[in-house]
Amino acid sequence: MLSRRPISRPQQSSQLLSRLARHALTGLSALAFATSVHAQATQENAPAVDYTVRIDAPRALEELLEDNLDLMRWRGNARVDLEQLQRLVKEAPEQARTLIATEGYYSPKISAGLDTSGARPVARVIVDPGQPVLVGDVDLVLQGFASFEEGGAPFDANALRNRWTLPVGSQFRQGDWESAKNGLLRDVAQTRFPRARLVETSATVDPDSRRALLRVVIDSGPEMRFGELRIRGLTRYPREVITNLNKINPGDEYSEAALQALQSRVQDTGYFSSVEVSTDMRAVLNAEIADIRDDADDDANPATPERPTGPTTLPVVVRVTENKQKFVEAGVGFSTDTGARASLGYDDLSVFGKRFKSDLIYEQKRQTAKGELFWPTTAKGYNDSISAGVEREDLRGEITTLASVGAHRSWGSPLLERSLTLEALTEKREVEGFEPTRSKSLPLTYSITRRRLDSLIQPTNGYVLSGQFGGAVLPILTDEKFLRIYLRGLYYKPVGAAGTLLLRGEAGAVASKEKLGVPSTFLFRAGGDQSVRGYGYQELGVQQNGATVGGRYLATASAEYQYWFKPPWGVAVFYDVGNAADRFGDLNPKSGYGVGARWRSPVGPINVDLAYGHAVRKARLHFSLGFTF
């Protein structure tokens, strides 16, 4: 009869036990076995034996045993003779018992045997795990967690208990037990109490009743507040590059998320090759040393008064490594939309205290030269810049040359971005069979993008909505007044354990008395990797003397199902539809459909699609990286 027994210790011992439970078999026992094998093989020169192992167990446990049993690890070793194999078979049940206990099975029936009747010995291990141990009770004890100031926010102990990830009734696994404890500690340490610690953890298992009684005692430690901002490593660039991005005020409650957000904002400026944002913990360490000394003084002199307690102030420290002030970068690439690509960029991080960035980009269908001057982010979070550039585009029989000067302001976060752009444009437009036309315009555009995604790089759930509203409505540097609206949406929805449904749609409209004089960049065309697949880049639009030009209206939609058969690898099927036209009633939808391959690369999803354009009756290969937004 098995008796009730504890299987865990306080935090450090418990973590060590978790590791030993699975890996002790590769430590001292394996070393002893290897020593024995070597000694016997040296002394007796016994012939090696080639054997097979068959494990009869539930699939999850079978994989666990295959990865950890000595029988599996020593298979094929030239030093293992028949006597050593018999020893391995004899030890297998106890090893298996230790291993599957980590999965919550404490009353298994395990047998092992060796069949030598054939030319090749067969070692068999048969496992009946029995019923798993379930969590019977969770005793979660919180010590401290009191607000030190009157009117301060109380700690939500119930919310913390609700986030416990190994509740009553769940199967008790050693890995889940460790994860639950560490997760609890992380939840506490992320806000207000970064010095929290587990002072006691234990799990008592009763194999007879198949119940595990869990006890966790966590101490909050002192409450922490943010202090002043300290910057280390800044010599070349102005402090405002960092201080204007800081949303942390002295006296705010400690928050790991606030530190990470500041680090992300500073890193995104481009001024630094590395950024580390942390708190100066010396005040905490000094207080702990003082506590130790006070304890010693109390032992010697019980009359020593207690030191007053209260929130500890932690200065916020930003450590940076500055990028070089000037650098040049070059690159090559290829897109199924615009063809081969070569680029050259020059970046100067300190031009009159501003950042200057310029790019030369040559693509088969588009060439661009642009320079932009960026101001440091303001204290209110505004990012301002001015730019000038020239772009030439040769698409579908229409050649446009656009020169622009603009001022741009953006603000917000990756979850909600907004921007305002004022541009002065001059455009030359050429279509074979027509006289070249020139136009100028002074449009003002407001853009907004809302993101609610589980990941900004590898999204699988959530949505993105984007809108642009604007136009040129004043007769200043404008040949044709117009208003423009453009909307785009993207929706991700998990389907089952390995599938994702992706829906995409866009619509746009331009209102003006005459189309001539509205810059082509504000009109609409469809087709390509991020539009209607099965058609060339901007192949769908208004036909003019054999050329495809932009229209006043746009509507496209797409439905795609992705199946991740072996993450990060997946396949997809899709159906796209849409078109652009000068009149809403002429939006004859063109469809494309096909299959694709997917790979979730570290820099974003890579998509390779083979699509059939129904209207053109031919297939086209599309390649894209990431997703637009």
N, C-alpha and C positions, 0 to 999 in steps of 0.2 A: 504494500500500500504506500503510495507516494504521499508525502506530508506537505503541508502548507509551507512555502519557502519564499523568501525575498529574492528578487533577481536583479535588483538595482541598488545603487549607492548614491551619495550626493553627486553633484553635477560632474566633477572631473572623473570620479570613479565610474559613473554611469556611462560617460562617453567612452572611456577606455574599455569597459565591458562590451559595449556595442561593437567596437572594432575587434576585440578578441574573439567574440562569438563567431565571426565569419573568417577571421584571418589567423587565429592561433594555430590552425592546422598547417599553415605555411611557415610558422615560426620554429619554436623549439622542437615540436614533435617531428616536423619535416626534417630539421637538422639532425635530430637523433636517428631518424630512419635512414637518412643519407649516409651518416657515419657508419651505421650498422651494415648497410649495403656494401659500402666501400671495403669495410673490414672483412666481411665474409667473402666477397668476390676476390679479394687479394689473397686470403688464406686458402680458399678451397678451389678457386678458379672454376666455380660452378657455371654451367652454361646459362646464357640469358634465355628468357622465355618471352615469347610474343603472345599477348593475350588480348581478348576483347572484353569490354564492359557493357553490360546491359542493365539499365536502371528502369524499374517499373514504379512510377510515382506520378502524381498529378503534374501537369506540364510545368507550372511555375516552380514546383519543388524539384522537378527533374533538372531544370536548367541550373538551379542553385547547387545541386549535388554534382552535376557535370563540371561546374566551374571550380569546385572546392575540394572534392574528395581526393585523398592521396591515390586511390585506385586510378583515377583519371589522370592525375598529374604525372605519375610515374610510368604510365603506359608508353611503351616504345623505348624505355631506357635500357641500354645494353647491360647495365649492372644488376638488373632485377632478375633473380633466378626463381625457381619454383617455390623454394622455402620462403623467400621474401614475399612472393605473391600471396601465399597462404596467410602470411602475417597481415598483409594489407587487407585481405578479405575479412579476417577476424576483427580487425580494428574498424572496419567500415560502418557497422551498425552504430557504434558509439559516436563516431564522427558525424554520421547522418543525424543522429538524435540531437547533437549540439547545434548543428546547422539549422534544422527545421524548427528548432525552438525559437529562433530569431523571427520566424514567420508566424508564431503564435500557436504552434502545435506542441503540447507538452505531454501527451499520452499516446505516442505513436506505437505502432507495431512494425518492427523492422527486422528483416532477416537477410542474411547474405550467405552465398555459397559459391563453390568453385567446381565447375564441370570440366574434367580433364579427359573425358572419353573421346573427344575428337582430336584432330591434328593440332588444333589451336585452342588452348584453354579459354573458357568463358566464365567470367566473374559476374554473378548476378546479385543485384541489390533490390529487394522488394520492400516498398514503403507503403503502409496504410497509415496516413497521418492522424486519422480519427477526427474528432470535432475540435475546432479551434477554440482557444481561450478568448473570451470577450471581456471588454472593460465593464466591470461591475459597479464601480464608484470612482468618482474623481473628487479629491479633497484639495481644492485650490486655496491656499492661504496667502493673503496679501499683507505684508508688513510695511508700515509707513504710508506713503501715498496720500499724505495730508497736505493741503495747501497751507503755506506758511504765512500768508497774508489774509487778513479779513477781506471778504469780498472776492477772493481769488477763485478761479474755476476749480470745482471739486473734481477729483479723479473719478472717471466713470468705471468703477470696478465691474459692474454688470456687463458692460460692453466688452471688457477684457475677457471675462469668463465666457461670453458668447462666442468669442473668436477662438477658443480652445479647439484644436483640430482633432483630438482623439476623444470623442464623447462616449458616454455610457452606451453600451450596445455594439460598439464597433469592434472589429477584430484587433486583438492586441499583437502588434508587430514591433520588434525592437527598433526598426528604422523609423516607423511612424511615431513611436514614443520619443525618440531623440529629436525628430523633427518638430513635434508638438512643443517640447520644452524649449528648444532653441527659438521657435517661432514666437512663443510667449515672451521670451526675453527680448527679442527684437521689437515686438510691438510696444513694450514698455520703454525700451531704451531710445526709441525714435523720437519721443516727445517728452519734455520736462524732466525725465529721470534717466539720463544716459549712463549713470553709474549703478543702475539696477543690477542685481545679481541673484542667482538661484542659491539659496542657502541650504535647501534640503530637497532632494527628489528621491522617491522610492516607488517601486512597483512590486506588490506582493501578489504572487500567483498561487492560486489553489487549483492544482490539476484535477482534483476530484469534482469540484463544482464548475470547473472551467471558467473561473472568474479572476480578473486582475483588479486589484485595488490600488489606485494611483494616488500619490500624495506629492504635491509640489508647493514649496514655500518660497516665495520670491520677495526680496526686500528692495524697496524703491531706491534706497540711498538718498542723498540730498537732492532737493529740487534745484534745477539749473535755469538761469536766465542769461540772455545774451548781453554782452557788454559792448565796448567800443570796437571799431573796425581798425585792424592793423594790417598793413600791406608790406610784404617782404619781396624783394627782387625787382622792384620797379625803378628803373634808372633812365630809360630812354623816352618813355611816353608819359603824358600827363596823368595825374592821379584820377582825374575825372573819368577816364576810360573805365575805371573800376568803381569809384564812389557813386557815379550816377546810376549804376546798375544795382546798387545795394538797396534791397527792400527791408533789410533787418534793422530794427531800431533798438537802441539800448533799453533793456527792461523787458523785451519780448521773451516769451517762454521758449526754452530750447526746442528746436525742431530740426531733425535731420533732413527733412524735406526742404526746409528753407536754405540750409547749407548747400544741398545738391543743386537747387535752383539757381543760387548765386554762382556756383561753380560753372554750371552750364551756360549761363548768360555771359560770363567773363570769357569762357573758352570760345564762344561763338563770335567774339569780336574779331578774331583773326590776328590780334596783336601778340598772342602768346603761344609758344609751342607746348607748354604744360601749365596747368592750373590746379592748385590744391586748396580747397577751402575747409578749414577745420576750426576747432576752438582751442584756446590755450588752457590746457588742463592743469597747469602748475598750481593754480589757486586751490584746486581740489586736492592735489597731492599734498600741498602744504597743510591743508586742513586735516587730512588724514594723519600726517605725521604729528601734528599738534594733538590730535585725539589720542594717539599712542602715548605721547609724553604726558598728557593729562591723566591717562589711565595709570601710568607709572607713579605720578605724583599723588593720585588718589590712594594708591596702595600704601604709599609712605605717609601721607597726611590726609586722612579722610575728611578733614574740614575744608579741603580745596573746593571752591565753588564750581558748579558746572558752567562750561562755556556756552553762551547763547547760540541758538541755531537759527537758521533762516536760509532763504534762497542764496545759492552761490552764483556769482557773476562770472561768466566766461567770455573773455574777449574773443572776437571773431578774427581769425588770422587768414589772410589770403596770400599764398606763396605762388609766385609766378616765375616762369622762365620766358624771357622776351624773345620773340621772333626777330630775325634780322630785319633791319629797316627796309632793305630793298631786296627783291628776289624776282627771278624770271622762271617761268615754267612753260613747258611745251608738251604737246600731246597729239596723239593720232587716234582715230576711231572710225567706226562705220555705223551707219544707220540705214535701215531699209527705207526710211522716209526720204532722207536728204543725201544719201550716198556717203562716199569717203569723206573723212574730216581730218583737218590739221589745224592746230591752234597754237597760239603764242600769247602768253600773258605776262604783264609787268605789274608789280605791286610795290608801292612805296607807302610805308605806314606813317610817315611823318612829312607831309607837305603842308607847310604853314599850320602845323598842328592837326592836320586832317589826314585821312587815308585816301590815297589815290590808286585806282585800279583801272587797268586798260587791257583790252583783249583784241586780238586779230584772229578771226575764225574763217577758214576757207572750207566750204563744203561744195560738192558738185552742183547743188541746186541753190545754194545760198552763200553769200559772203558778207561778213560783218566786221566793222571796225568801231570800237566804242571805248570811251573813257568816262570814268565816274569818280567824283570826289565826295567822300563820306565824312560827315561830322560825327564826333563821339556821341553816343546815346545821351540824351538829356536826362536831367533828374526826374522828369515826368514820364520817361520811357519812350520818347520820340526818337526815331532814326531818320535823319534828314540827309539828302544827297542831291547833287546836281549832275547832269550827264550830257554828253553830246556824242553823236554817232552817225554812221552811214551804213545802210544795209541794202544789198542788191539781191534780188530773188528772181530766179528764172524757173517758173512752174507752169506746166500745162499750156505753153504757148503765150503766156503773159510775162513780161519782164517789168519789174518795178524797182525803182531806185528811190529810197526813202532817206532823207536827212532829217535829223531831229535834235532839238535841244530841250531838256526837260528838268523839272524840279520834282522831287519825290519825298514824301513823308510816310513812314509806316510806324505802326505801334501795335501793342498787344503781345500775345504769347502764341506758341505753336498751336494751342487749342482754339484761339480766337484771334486771327490776324486781320488788321485793317490797314488800308493805305489810301493815299490821295496823290494823284499824279497830274501835273500840268505840263503839257508839251506844246512846242511850236514845231510843226511838221511842214516839209515841202516834199512833194512826191512827183516823180516822173513815171508815167505808165505807157508801155508800148505793147501793142497787139498787132501782129502781121495783118496788113490790109487796111489799117487805120492810121491816121496821123497821131504821133505821140501827143499825150496830154500832160499838162502840169497843173498841180493844185496845191493849195496851202490851207492849213487848218490850225486852230488853237484849242484842242479839246482838253477838258477836265474830266478825270475818271476817278470814281470811288470804288474800291474793291474790298470785299469782305470774304473771309474763309473761316468756316466753323468745322472743327475736327472733334470727333468723339470716337476714338479708335483704341483698341487694346494695345496696339503698337504703331508708332509712327513710321517704322522701317519695314516691319513684317506684319501688316494688319491681317486679322482673320475675323474680326467682329467690330461692328460700329459703322459710322458713316462720316462722310465729308460733304459739306455743302459750300458752294462758292458762287458769288455773284459780282457782276461788274455793272455799274450804272454811270452814265455820263454822256458827254457829247460836246459839240461846239455850238453854243447857242447865241454868241455875240458876234456881230459883224466886224470883228477885229482879227486881222491876219487870217481870215476865213473866207474861202470861196463859196462853200455850201454849208449852211447850218444843218445840224443833225442831232438826234438823240439816239442813244444806243443802250440796250440791255442784253446781258448775257448771263445765263444761269447754268450751273453744272452740278450734278450730284453723283455720289458714289456710295454704294451700300454693300457691306460685308455681313454675311450671316452664316454661322456654322451650321452644317447639315450632318448630323450623326457624329461619329467619333473621328472621321477622317475626311470629311467633305466641307467645302466652303462654297456658298452661293454668292456671286458677285453681280450686282446690278448697276448699270451706269446709264446716265441720261444727260442730255444737254439741249438747250434751246436758246435762240438769240433772235433779235429783231433790231432793225435800224429804221428810224423814221426821218424822212427828209423830202423836200419838194422834188429835188432831182438827185439821181444817183451819181451823176458825173460831178466830181468835186469832193465826194466823200473819200478819204484815204482808203486804199485797198486793205490796209491792216485792220480797219474797223468793219470790213465786210466779212462774209462767212463762206467757207468751203468745207467739205467733209471728205473723209477717206484717209486711211493710214493706220498705223499701229495703235494709236490712242483714240481712234474714231470708228469708222466702219471698215473692218478688216475684209480682205478680199479685193480691195481697190487700192490704187496708188495714193501716195500722199497728196491730199487736196485735189483728188481726181473728180470729185462730185461737186458740181456747182452750176453756174450759168454758162451756157455755150454761146460763144461769140466768135464767129468766123473761124471755127475749128479750135479755138482756145477755150479753156475753162477759167472763168473769172469769178470773183466773189459775188455773192447775192445778199439781198436784204434780210433773208430769213434762214434760220437753221433749226433742224430738229434731228437728233439721233438718239438711239437707245441700244442697249446691249444687255444680254443675259449670258452669264458664264457659270459653269459648274466645275470646280476644281476638286480632284480626288488625290489626297496625299497618301499614296500606297506605301511609301517608305521615306518618311520625312528625313531630309528636306526635299525629296524628289516627289513630283506629282505630275498628273496629266489633267487636261481640261478639254471640255467641249463648249462651244459658244455659238451664239447667233447675234449678229449685229444688223441694224437697219437704220437708214437715215438719208438725208439729202440737204442741199441748200438751193434756194431759188430766190427770184426777185419778187414773186407774189406768193402769199401763203398757200393759195390754192394750187400752186404748181409744185409743191413739195412732194413730188412722186418718190416714195421711199424706195431705196435700193438696198438689197439685202446681201449679207455675206455670212457664211457659216463654216465651221471647221473644227479642227482638233489642235491641241498644243501640248508642249512639254513645259514644266515649271521646275525651277530650282530656287530655293530660298537661300541666296548667297548672303555673306556677311554685310554687304552693302545694299541689299534690297533684292526683291524678287526678279529673277531673269526669266523672260518669257520668249519662247520660240513657237510660232503659230503657223500652221498651214491652213489658209482660208480660201474658200471658193466664192468668187464674186458672181452672183446669179445674173446680174445685168450684163456683165462683160463675158460671162461663160469661160472663165479661166481661173486657175489657182494662183495664189501668190504667197510667198513666204514672208513672214513678219518677225522681226526681232526687236525686243525692247527691254530696258532695265528700269526697275522701279515702277512707280505709277505717278501720273500727273496730279498735282495739287501741292 
